[in-house]
Amino acid sequence: MILVPITYKGGVYRHDEILDLIEDMGGYIIQKHMIAQEVVLQALIPKDDIETLRQISRPLTGEVIFAPLVGTEIAIVSMSLEIHHLPHASCDVAEYLRAAGAKTNMVGLARGFGKRIGLLSDEERDVINEHDLAIYLFGNFETCIKQKMPTFRRGVHTPIIVTGGPSTDALRRIIDPPVAGYVGGLGRFMHRTKEAPELAKLDDILNEVSRVLDSRRAEIAKDPLSISPARLMDVILEKLPDIHDVTSPVPVVVQMDGVRVKLPYDPFAMQLKDIEVDSGVPISSVGDIRPSRMRDYILVKIKPFSETSLMV
């Protein structure tokens, strides 16, 4: 069964019917937003059932939109926390990807500014590696990007997309070895993206992110995961009562190859390891459980079928 990421937008009235329908289809609700009298659901549903969901939601004035980034966590890496790097470009990219379904986290580097100073600490590198993809938002100068990029990619294993003021062709030329993706013409600017050419650049980033993540999904499909990350999220929400005390809007973040559980590692890791995803199959059998470098959360990376010989 192929699960497809979608966003449902509709009124609060009778939206519980949509929730039940998605679960009956064998889908998963990744996130639910209640905004005044509107509900927004980010979900994964079977590909063959999209039209059924559209037909049932039509009388409820609901809308079903394909959202390619649902179930992914992306790091937006800004070169510094200074005003000339933040907030506009970083915030606009993060918000745009969030609207497409991604969970985005801002990573402001402590020593990322200036080609003579640019450094990446071990903690920053580890945080970036915990994500499905990282977007590096560089400035306007080719020489600066060329000199800093070898430092900023060292030890980073997650796919990287580079953006900056130079053209896309220029970025391809100056970055060696290549990274996963490039979007040129988007450097530093001191205003929000409102004009059509600026919004088109955000579309370019979305398309490039979708392309890179689709390629990664294809790689994962060659050796499938032992359990779907969305199903693992459901198991944790059902069998770990303390997760419902978390005040975050998303207590369990779904990634392409795992989940991030927003509970402290030391008090809850052992409980999490012993939770059964199926009869006699604990989470520790299908995933690696380790502390996250982000606020001491718990990170679960699901093992592939070739390693566990399990499919649950």
N, C-alpha and C positions, 0 to 999 in steps of 0.2 A: 504494500500500500504506500503510495507516494503522498506525502503531506506537503501542502502548499501554504505559504505564509499569506495571510490576508488581514485587512483591517475592516471592521464593521462599524459603521456610524449610524446611529438612529436615536429615537426618543427613548426616554426611560420607561414609558408605558409598554408593558408586556415584553420587556427585553429579556426577562427570565426565560421566555420561550426560546429565544435565540441561544441562550446559554445551554439549555437542556438539549437543543437540537445539535449543537456543536459536539457536546459530549456523547450523544447517541450516535453520531456519525463516526466516532472514534477519534475526534480531534481534541485539541488541547487549548485552553485559554492561557495565553502567556501573560497578558496584562489587561486590567480593566480600569478605565477612567470614567468617573462620574463628574460631568461638568454641567452644573445647573440642571437643565432638563434634557441633557444629551448624554448618551453613553457611547464610549469608544472602546471597542474590544480589539485587541491584537491576538491573533490565534493562528494555529496550524490546523488545517482541515484536509481530508482526502481530496485529491485533485478531481475525482469524478463527481464530487458532491457540491462543487461550487455553484453550479446552476440551480440546484435544489435550494441552497441557502438563499440565493438571490430571489427566487420565486416566493419563498415563504416570508422573506423580509420586506418585500415590496408593499404589501398592505399595511405594514407597520412603518412605512416611509423610511425604511432602513436602506443603507447603501453598502455594498460589498466591494472593496477596493483591493487589488493585488498590492501587497506590501513586501518587497523582496528582502528587506533586512530584518524582518521579525525573527526573533530567536538568535540574534547576534549581539555581541558586545564589542564596541569599537573605542579605541583610545584616540582622543584628539590631542596631539602633542604640540603645545605652543613653546616657542623658544625661550620665553621668560614670562614672568608675571608683570613686567613693566607695561606702561600704558601704550607704548608703540608696538607691542605684540598682542596685547589684550585690550579690550574684550571683543572687538567687533568681528574680525575674521574668524576667530576661534568659536565664538558663540554662534555666529550665523551658520557655520558648517555643522556644529553639534546639533543645533535646533533642526536644521534641514534633514539630517540623517535620522533624527529622532522621529520626525513626522513620517518617515518611510518605514518605521518600525524598529529601528536599532536602539539598543541601550548604549548611550555614549557617556564616556567619562573624560573629563578634562585633566590633562597632565601638563602642568606648568613647570618647566625645567628650572632648577635653581641656578645653573650656570650654562644656559644655552645661548646667551646673547654674545655677539662679537666673534669673529673668526679666530682671534687669539685666545679667547677665554672658553669657548664652547666645550663643555664636558657633559658626560652622562654618568650619574652615580649608579652604584649597584642596585640601590632600592628603586630608582626610576626605571632602570633596565628590567628588573624583575616585574614591576607593575605593568609595563608595556607588554611583556611576554605573556601575561595572564589573559590578554585580550585576543579576540579572533583576528583583529586587524588593527594597524596603527596608521594614522594619517599625520605626517610631519608637515606643519605649516611654517615654511621658511619665509624669508623676507624677499627683497627685490634684487639682490646682487648675486651674479653668477659666481664670482670668485669666493664669496662668503659660503655659498652653498657647497661648492666643490671642495673647499678646504675642511668644512665641518662634517660633511656627510660620512666619511670613513669612521669618525669617532662616534657618531650617533647611531650607526648601524652595528657596531661591534657588540657581539653577544646577543643581539636581538633576533629571535627566531620567527616571530610572527610576521606575516606579510606586511610590507610597508608601501604606502602610497605617498609620494612626495608632491607637495604643491609649493608654488613660489611665483615671484614676479616674472622671471624669464619664461619664454615660450615652452611648450611641451617638448618640441624638438631640441631646444637648448638644454632642458633638464635631462633628456635622454643622453645627450652628448657628454655632459660634464659628470654624470654619475656612473661610476664604473667600480665594481660590477653592477649590473642593472638591478633595480628593485621591482616590486610587483606591478606598480602603476605610477603614472605621472599625470598631473593636471597643471598646465602652465597658465600664466596670466592672472594669477590670484596671489598677490603679495600682501604687503601691509597697507591698510587703509584705515582712515579715522572716521568712518561713518558706517551705518547699517547698509546692507545690500538691498537697494530699492529699485535701481534701474534695471532695465531688461538685460543688458549685457552682463551685469553682475549676477543676476538670477540664473542666467544661462550657464555661468561658471559653476554655480552650485549644482545645477543639473549634470554638468560634466563630472563633478566629483561623485554624485550619486551613481551615475552610469559606470564610472570606473570602479567604485566600491562593489557594485553589483557584479561586475565582470570578474573581479578578483575572487569574491566570495563564491560565485558559481563554480569557478575553477577549483576552489578548495573543497566544495561539496562533492565535486566529481572525484577528487582524490580520496575523500573519506568513503565514498560509495564503493570504491574498489576493495576496501577491507572494512565492512560495516561495523558500527559501534555495537557493543554488547547490549546496550539499552538506549532507547531514544532519550536525549536530554530532556525533552518535554515530559515524557513519562516519568523520568526520575524526579523531576520537579513535583509532579502530582503525588508521587509516593512520599516525598519529604513533607509536603504540605499536609498529607493525610496522617502520617505516622509520627511526626515530630511536633508535639503540641506547642513547644516553646517558640516555634517559628511564628505563631500567630500573635506573639507579644511584641514582635519587631514593628517599629513605627514607620519604617521605610515603605514607600508605595510598592516596591518590588522586593519582598523579602528573599525570594529565590530567583536569581538572574539566570536565564537560559543562555548558554553559549552553543557554538556549533559542535563542540566535542565534550561538553560538560556543563556544570552549573556552579554558580557562586552562591553560597549560603551565608546570609548576613547574620551570623551568630558567632560569638567568640570561639576560637578554636579549642582552647584547653577545657572549658566546661562541657562542650557539646560534641567534640570529635568522636569520642568513644560511642556515644549514643547513636550518632549518625552511622558509624561503621557497622553497627549491629542491626540496623533496620533492614528487613527483608523486602526485596523488590519482587520476589516470587518465593514460593515455598522452598525453604532451605537455601536460598540464595541471598546473602547479605550484600549490602552496597559495597563492602570492602572486596568482594569477589569480582565485581565488574568495573570498579573504578579506583583510581589512586586518590586518597584523601590527604590533603596537606594544608598547612596554614597559608593564607594569602598574605601578601605584603601590603594589601590595602585594608587598613583598619582591623587587622587580625581576624578577618573573615575566614570561612572555610571554603577551600577550593576543591571541587571534585572533578577530576579528569577521567572520562570514561575510556576503558580499555577496548581495543578492537577485538573482533571475533577471533582473529588469528592467535591472539594471546590468551584468551579465556576459554575458547570453544563453547561459549554460552551465547544464547540469543534470547532475551526475555522481553 
